[in-house]
């Protein structure tokens, strides 16, 4: 199938597994200025609608959820499978804001000192890594 025959498929959201969807949705809603949408009568799922876009970040309850380990540790520890990148105007202010909302700073950072667009890696309240990049 080539691009002209491709069905109309559009990216709509990213789904993150966690142990508390509503708590994680509240964190990202505050971080990104979005709105939380939870399904009525369930604590299994929550969504953050992002402003000025049709995209959303969704959070799904996983009863056996284990926090990812970042950076990866050899052995049986759960390893990160994906992470989110966000662009910011002022990285220092954005990092301080994210930390005030409950993000944590991992003990290691891997941004090369000469990188043209420096980033800071943080962990959300469920342990998912995300990066704030100043462009």
Z-matrix of the N, CA and C atoms (Angstrom, degrees):
N
C 1 1.457
C 2 1.525 1 108.19
N 3 1.313 2 117.80 1 130.27
C 4 1.462 3 120.81 2 177.84
C 5 1.529 4 109.59 3 -100.27
N 6 1.322 5 115.96 4 177.64
C 7 1.463 6 120.95 5 -175.07
C 8 1.525 7 112.52 6 -60.59
N 9 1.320 8 118.22 7 -32.99
C 10 1.462 9 120.19 8 -179.00
C 11 1.528 10 111.26 9 -71.92
N 12 1.332 11 118.83 10 -22.81
C 13 1.460 12 122.15 11 178.85
C 14 1.526 13 112.81 12 -99.59
N 15 1.310 14 116.40 13 1.85
C 16 1.456 15 121.09 14 -175.79
C 17 1.531 16 110.06 15 -68.68
N 18 1.342 17 117.22 16 134.15
C 19 1.466 18 118.16 17 176.24
C 20 1.512 19 110.27 18 -65.90
N 21 1.308 20 116.31 19 163.09
C 22 1.463 21 122.69 20 -178.21
C 23 1.526 22 109.62 21 -75.76
N 24 1.323 23 116.46 22 87.22
C 25 1.459 24 122.48 23 179.58
C 26 1.519 25 108.50 24 -113.45
N 27 1.326 26 115.63 25 127.65
C 28 1.464 27 120.99 26 -179.62
C 29 1.519 28 108.85 27 -128.12
N 30 1.339 29 115.17 28 145.10
C 31 1.451 30 120.38 29 177.14
C 32 1.509 31 108.88 30 -71.90
N 33 1.330 32 116.59 31 129.37
C 34 1.449 33 119.93 32 -177.63
C 35 1.510 34 114.91 33 -114.96
N 36 1.356 35 117.39 34 -34.72
C 37 1.457 36 118.77 35 -177.13
C 38 1.521 37 111.12 36 -162.47
N 39 1.309 38 114.25 37 169.48
C 40 1.457 39 123.95 38 171.23
C 41 1.522 40 105.24 39 -116.53
N 42 1.334 41 117.17 40 136.40
C 43 1.462 42 121.72 41 179.77
C 44 1.520 43 108.82 42 -111.22
N 45 1.334 44 116.65 43 126.06
C 46 1.459 45 122.06 44 176.33
C 47 1.521 46 109.12 45 -113.17
N 48 1.322 47 117.02 46 129.12
C 49 1.457 48 121.07 47 173.43
C 50 1.521 49 108.97 48 -76.76
N 51 1.324 50 117.10 49 148.95
C 52 1.456 51 121.79 50 -179.89
C 53 1.514 52 108.88 51 -165.57
N 54 1.337 53 116.39 52 177.17
C 55 1.460 54 119.43 53 177.81
C 56 1.528 55 112.89 54 -96.84
N 57 1.338 56 118.00 55 -14.74
C 58 1.460 57 121.23 56 -178.88
C 59 1.534 58 109.18 57 -143.00
N 60 1.355 59 117.27 58 86.38
C 61 1.468 60 120.46 59 -175.66
C 62 1.524 61 114.56 60 -57.80
N 63 1.318 62 118.09 61 -41.19
C 64 1.463 63 119.56 62 -176.69
C 65 1.535 64 110.98 63 -66.62
N 66 1.327 65 117.32 64 -41.82
C 67 1.460 66 120.80 65 178.86
C 68 1.531 67 111.30 66 -62.38
N 69 1.335 68 116.93 67 -43.87
C 70 1.455 69 120.16 68 -179.60
C 71 1.530 70 110.98 69 -68.84
N 72 1.332 71 117.26 70 -37.24
C 73 1.465 72 120.86 71 176.34
C 74 1.525 73 110.75 72 -62.01
N 75 1.328 74 117.30 73 -42.36
C 76 1.471 75 120.74 74 178.06
C 77 1.524 76 110.86 75 -60.14
N 78 1.343 77 117.24 76 -41.69
C 79 1.465 78 121.25 77 178.75
C 80 1.524 79 110.49 78 -59.49
N 81 1.351 80 117.49 79 -51.86
C 82 1.465 81 120.44 80 -177.26
C 83 1.529 82 112.22 81 -70.31
N 84 1.328 83 118.36 82 -31.77
C 85 1.470 84 120.30 83 176.18
C 86 1.526 85 110.18 84 -62.01
N 87 1.322 86 116.62 85 -42.87
C 88 1.466 87 120.34 86 179.02
C 89 1.525 88 110.74 87 -70.38
N 90 1.328 89 116.88 88 -41.49
C 91 1.459 90 120.77 89 -178.88
C 92 1.526 91 111.58 90 -62.84
N 93 1.350 92 117.02 91 -40.82
C 94 1.466 93 121.56 92 -172.36
C 95 1.523 94 113.92 93 -106.82
N 96 1.327 95 117.79 94 0.43
C 97 1.461 96 120.23 95 -179.84
C 98 1.513 97 112.76 96 71.05
N 99 1.319 98 116.95 97 29.86
C 100 1.464 99 121.17 98 -178.74
C 101 1.512 100 112.20 99 -98.20
N 102 1.337 101 114.73 100 -175.79
C 103 1.453 102 121.13 101 179.46
C 104 1.512 103 109.63 102 -117.91
N 105 1.336 104 116.36 103 138.40
C 106 1.464 105 121.95 104 179.40
C 107 1.515 106 109.88 105 -85.19
N 108 1.316 107 115.71 106 134.27
C 109 1.456 108 123.34 107 172.79
C 110 1.520 109 106.46 108 -123.87
N 111 1.324 110 117.26 109 121.14
C 112 1.463 111 120.37 110 176.10
C 113 1.517 112 108.06 111 -115.82
N 114 1.316 113 115.42 112 148.09
C 115 1.461 114 119.49 113 176.94
C 116 1.527 115 108.21 114 -70.72
N 117 1.310 116 116.98 115 137.97
C 118 1.467 117 118.45 116 178.12
C 119 1.530 118 110.86 117 -63.11
N 120 1.315 119 116.37 118 143.69
C 121 1.458 120 123.96 119 172.24
C 122 1.533 121 114.46 120 64.53
N 123 1.318 122 118.57 121 26.44
C 124 1.455 123 119.99 122 176.81
C 125 1.513 124 110.64 123 -150.79
N 126 1.319 125 116.02 124 150.67
C 127 1.462 126 120.63 125 173.52
C 128 1.528 127 109.31 126 -113.53
N 129 1.330 128 115.88 127 21.00
C 130 1.458 129 122.14 128 -174.99
C 131 1.527 130 113.86 129 -89.22
N 132 1.326 131 118.57 130 -13.40
C 133 1.454 132 120.72 131 -169.77
C 134 1.522 133 110.56 132 -157.52
N 135 1.319 134 115.81 133 145.02
C 136 1.471 135 121.79 134 172.25
C 137 1.522 136 107.77 135 -149.59
N 138 1.318 137 115.59 136 159.41
C 139 1.466 138 121.52 137 -177.19
C 140 1.517 139 109.17 138 -139.52
N 141 1.323 140 115.63 139 145.44
C 142 1.459 141 120.98 140 171.61
C 143 1.520 142 107.21 141 -116.32
N 144 1.312 143 115.84 142 116.83
C 145 1.456 144 121.92 143 173.94
C 146 1.525 145 107.30 144 -80.93
N 147 1.322 146 116.18 145 124.96
C 148 1.457 147 120.57 146 -177.28
C 149 1.524 148 110.44 147 -86.10
N 150 1.331 149 116.98 148 140.51
C 151 1.463 150 120.05 149 -178.22
C 152 1.528 151 111.69 150 -67.55
N 153 1.318 152 115.45 151 148.25
C 154 1.471 153 123.25 152 175.13
C 155 1.522 154 113.75 153 60.08
N 156 1.322 155 117.92 154 28.21
C 157 1.464 156 122.20 155 178.13
C 158 1.523 157 109.00 156 -158.71
N 159 1.296 158 117.14 157 164.31
C 160 1.458 159 120.86 158 174.92
C 161 1.529 160 111.08 159 -94.44
N 162 1.330 161 117.04 160 3.04
C 163 1.460 162 121.56 161 -178.27
C 164 1.527 163 111.59 162 -82.59
N 165 1.323 164 114.57 163 156.10
C 166 1.454 165 120.21 164 175.79
C 167 1.526 166 109.74 165 -144.22
N 168 1.326 167 114.96 166 162.46
C 169 1.455 168 122.12 167 171.46
C 170 1.523 169 105.60 168 -114.05
N 171 1.327 170 116.31 169 127.89
C 172 1.459 171 120.93 170 -178.66
C 173 1.522 172 110.01 171 -113.17
N 174 1.322 173 115.34 172 154.48
C 175 1.453 174 122.18 173 -176.49
C 176 1.518 175 108.32 174 -132.17
N 177 1.317 176 115.75 175 126.32
C 178 1.458 177 121.96 176 -175.12
C 179 1.521 178 109.78 177 -120.18
N 180 1.333 179 116.08 178 132.52
C 181 1.467 180 120.32 179 179.74
C 182 1.520 181 109.67 180 -70.47
N 183 1.319 182 114.61 181 129.92
C 184 1.459 183 122.04 182 175.26
C 185 1.521 184 106.10 183 -121.14
N 186 1.347 185 117.65 184 109.28
C 187 1.468 186 120.33 185 -175.96
C 188 1.532 187 114.06 186 -56.99
N 189 1.312 188 118.17 187 -30.18
C 190 1.464 189 121.52 188 -178.77
C 191 1.532 190 111.83 189 -102.34
N 192 1.330 191 116.71 190 22.51
C 193 1.457 192 121.31 191 -176.18
C 194 1.526 193 111.75 192 -57.41
N 195 1.324 194 115.66 193 135.15
C 196 1.458 195 122.99 194 171.85
C 197 1.514 196 107.43 195 -123.65
N 198 1.321 197 116.90 196 134.03
C 199 1.463 198 120.95 197 178.99
C 200 1.521 199 109.57 198 -57.60
N 201 1.339 200 117.83 199 137.06
C 202 1.462 201 118.98 200 174.16
C 203 1.523 202 110.28 201 -68.47
N 204 1.306 203 115.50 202 155.07
C 205 1.452 204 121.42 203 177.78
C 206 1.522 205 107.43 204 -105.59
N 207 1.323 206 116.46 205 124.10
C 208 1.460 207 120.80 206 177.81
C 209 1.511 208 108.44 207 -135.89
N 210 1.301 209 118.30 208 129.22
C 211 1.460 210 126.07 209 -5.18
C 212 1.525 211 110.95 210 -68.14
N 213 1.320 212 115.84 211 162.83
C 214 1.462 213 122.23 212 -175.36
C 215 1.526 214 111.47 213 -57.37
N 216 1.323 215 115.01 214 146.16
C 217 1.458 216 122.76 215 177.43
C 218 1.522 217 107.10 216 -119.60
N 219 1.311 218 116.05 217 128.79
C 220 1.456 219 120.36 218 179.40
C 221 1.527 220 109.56 219 -63.24
N 222 1.308 221 116.17 220 137.03
C 223 1.460 222 119.97 221 179.27
C 224 1.510 223 111.19 222 123.80
N 225 1.304 224 116.25 223 -147.26
C 226 1.459 225 120.84 224 -172.00
C 227 1.522 226 114.38 225 -93.12
N 228 1.314 227 118.08 226 3.00
C 229 1.458 228 120.09 227 -179.79
C 230 1.528 229 111.15 228 -66.56
N 231 1.325 230 116.80 229 146.07
C 232 1.463 231 122.19 230 175.03
C 233 1.518 232 108.68 231 -64.64
N 234 1.313 233 117.63 232 131.35
C 235 1.453 234 121.08 233 179.33
C 236 1.522 235 110.74 234 -108.82
N 237 1.322 236 114.90 235 151.44
C 238 1.450 237 121.44 236 177.21
C 239 1.526 238 109.18 237 -60.88
N 240 1.331 239 117.11 238 139.34
C 241 1.454 240 120.31 239 176.72
C 242 1.515 241 111.82 240 -110.91
N 243 1.305 242 117.63 241 -20.18
C 244 1.459 243 121.79 242 178.81
C 245 1.523 244 108.06 243 -158.11
N 246 1.325 245 116.40 244 162.01
C 247 1.450 246 119.20 245 172.14
C 248 1.522 247 108.62 246 -147.39
N 249 1.317 248 115.42 247 163.28
C 250 1.458 249 122.08 248 -178.10
C 251 1.520 250 109.57 249 -104.21
N 252 1.327 251 116.69 250 143.00
C 253 1.464 252 122.87 251 174.93
C 254 1.521 253 108.59 252 -116.35
N 255 1.321 254 115.82 253 133.93
C 256 1.459 255 121.63 254 177.67
C 257 1.527 256 108.31 255 -126.02
N 258 1.330 257 116.89 256 137.03
C 259 1.461 258 120.51 257 176.02
C 260 1.528 259 108.83 258 -92.46
N 261 1.325 260 115.62 259 144.86
C 262 1.461 261 121.64 260 -177.25
C 263 1.520 262 109.67 261 -137.33
N 264 1.322 263 115.91 262 158.15
C 265 1.468 264 120.61 263 176.74
C 266 1.522 265 111.31 264 -82.35
N 267 1.335 266 116.39 265 -36.43
C 268 1.462 267 120.88 266 -179.19
C 269 1.528 268 107.38 267 -133.71
N 270 1.310 269 116.27 268 103.14
C 271 1.470 270 121.54 269 -174.29
C 272 1.531 271 111.78 270 -62.68
N 273 1.320 272 117.45 271 -42.81
C 274 1.464 273 120.71 272 -178.47
C 275 1.533 274 110.71 273 -59.85
N 276 1.326 275 117.27 274 -45.79
C 277 1.463 276 121.01 275 178.32
C 278 1.522 277 111.51 276 -66.10
N 279 1.347 278 116.98 277 -40.78
C 280 1.463 279 121.05 278 -179.13
C 281 1.524 280 111.01 279 -65.37
N 282 1.323 281 117.02 280 -39.85
C 283 1.469 282 120.81 281 177.79
C 284 1.524 283 109.91 282 -63.09
N 285 1.321 284 117.37 283 -47.12
C 286 1.468 285 121.47 284 179.77
C 287 1.529 286 110.60 285 -60.15
N 288 1.330 287 116.88 286 -41.23
C 289 1.463 288 121.35 287 179.34
C 290 1.519 289 110.51 288 -64.21
N 291 1.335 290 117.80 289 -47.56
C 292 1.465 291 121.48 290 -179.94
C 293 1.528 292 110.64 291 -60.80
N 294 1.320 293 117.05 292 -41.64
C 295 1.470 294 120.52 293 178.33
C 296 1.529 295 111.03 294 -63.47
N 297 1.324 296 117.08 295 -37.04
C 298 1.467 297 120.56 296 179.41
C 299 1.525 298 112.02 297 -67.05
N 300 1.344 299 116.53 298 -22.35
C 301 1.461 300 121.11 299 179.74
C 302 1.531 301 112.62 300 -88.25
N 303 1.324 302 117.13 301 -8.48
C 304 1.456 303 119.65 302 179.21
C 305 1.512 304 115.06 303 120.15
N 306 1.328 305 117.89 304 -0.22
C 307 1.467 306 119.78 305 173.95
C 308 1.523 307 108.03 306 -67.77
N 309 1.330 308 115.91 307 159.22
C 310 1.462 309 120.40 308 175.28
C 311 1.520 310 109.13 309 -126.79
N 312 1.328 311 115.02 310 155.85
C 313 1.466 312 121.79 311 179.76
C 314 1.525 313 107.94 312 -98.68
N 315 1.348 314 117.01 313 121.32
C 316 1.470 315 118.00 314 176.49
C 317 1.530 316 110.47 315 -67.26
N 318 1.310 317 115.20 316 161.23
C 319 1.468 318 119.80 317 -176.01
C 320 1.520 319 112.83 318 -69.95
N 321 1.329 320 117.51 319 -19.66
C 322 1.465 321 120.58 320 -179.69
C 323 1.521 322 110.96 321 -121.58
N 324 1.325 323 116.09 322 144.00
C 325 1.458 324 124.41 323 173.68
C 326 1.523 325 107.08 324 -124.80
N 327 1.325 326 117.34 325 144.46
C 328 1.456 327 120.36 326 -174.27
C 329 1.522 328 113.95 327 -121.67
N 330 1.307 329 118.19 328 22.07
C 331 1.459 330 121.29 329 179.44
C 332 1.529 331 109.06 330 -80.57
N 333 1.341 332 117.23 331 120.82
C 334 1.472 333 118.88 332 177.82
C 335 1.530 334 110.69 333 -62.55
N 336 1.326 335 117.67 334 141.66
C 337 1.469 336 120.22 335 -176.41
C 338 1.529 337 113.67 336 -62.34
N 339 1.326 338 117.68 337 -25.20
C 340 1.468 339 120.21 338 -178.33
C 341 1.538 340 112.39 339 -99.26
N 342 1.313 341 117.88 340 12.14
C 343 1.463 342 121.32 341 -178.87
C 344 1.525 343 109.48 342 -67.19
N 345 1.338 344 118.46 343 133.09
C 346 1.473 345 119.91 344 -175.96
C 347 1.533 346 113.88 345 -68.06
N 348 1.320 347 117.70 346 -25.62
C 349 1.465 348 121.83 347 178.17
C 350 1.528 349 108.17 348 -125.44
N 351 1.337 350 117.34 349 84.92
C 352 1.461 351 119.93 350 -175.38
C 353 1.529 352 112.08 351 -63.49
N 354 1.317 353 115.80 352 151.34
C 355 1.452 354 120.88 353 178.60
C 356 1.515 355 109.94 354 -134.63
N 357 1.333 356 114.25 355 159.79
C 358 1.457 357 122.49 356 172.54
C 359 1.513 358 106.91 357 -123.95
N 360 1.319 359 116.53 358 130.47
C 361 1.459 360 121.63 359 177.35
C 362 1.525 361 108.76 360 -94.76
N 363 1.327 362 115.86 361 131.34
C 364 1.455 363 123.26 362 176.41
C 365 1.520 364 108.34 363 -125.63
N 366 1.328 365 116.77 364 169.42
C 367 1.459 366 122.42 365 175.94
C 368 1.519 367 108.48 366 -118.33
N 369 1.337 368 117.21 367 132.28
C 370 1.454 369 119.62 368 176.90
C 371 1.532 370 109.22 369 -73.89
N 372 1.334 371 119.22 370 174.25
C 373 1.464 372 120.30 371 -176.74
C 374 1.529 373 114.93 372 -59.12
N 375 1.338 374 118.51 373 -20.64
C 376 1.459 375 121.29 374 177.66
C 377 1.533 376 111.89 375 -96.46
N 378 1.339 377 117.54 376 2.28
C 379 1.450 378 121.40 377 176.23
C 380 1.512 379 115.78 378 95.39
N 381 1.345 380 118.71 379 -0.21
C 382 1.461 381 120.94 380 178.72
C 383 1.529 382 109.62 381 -71.60
N 384 1.327 383 118.70 382 128.27
C 385 1.460 384 120.32 383 175.58
C 386 1.528 385 111.22 384 -70.35
N 387 1.327 386 116.31 385 144.02
C 388 1.452 387 121.25 386 169.81
C 389 1.517 388 107.32 387 -146.21
N 390 1.329 389 115.86 388 152.60
C 391 1.464 390 120.60 389 -175.45
C 392 1.529 391 109.92 390 -117.42
N 393 1.323 392 115.41 391 142.07
C 394 1.456 393 122.77 392 173.41
C 395 1.523 394 106.08 393 -110.62
N 396 1.340 395 115.36 394 119.81
C 397 1.452 396 122.40 395 -175.09
C 398 1.521 397 110.48 396 -118.50
N 399 1.302 398 116.54 397 127.56
C 400 1.461 399 120.45 398 177.73
C 401 1.521 400 108.59 399 -90.84
N 402 1.325 401 114.44 400 121.32
C 403 1.468 402 119.77 401 179.63
C 404 1.516 403 108.92 402 -121.35
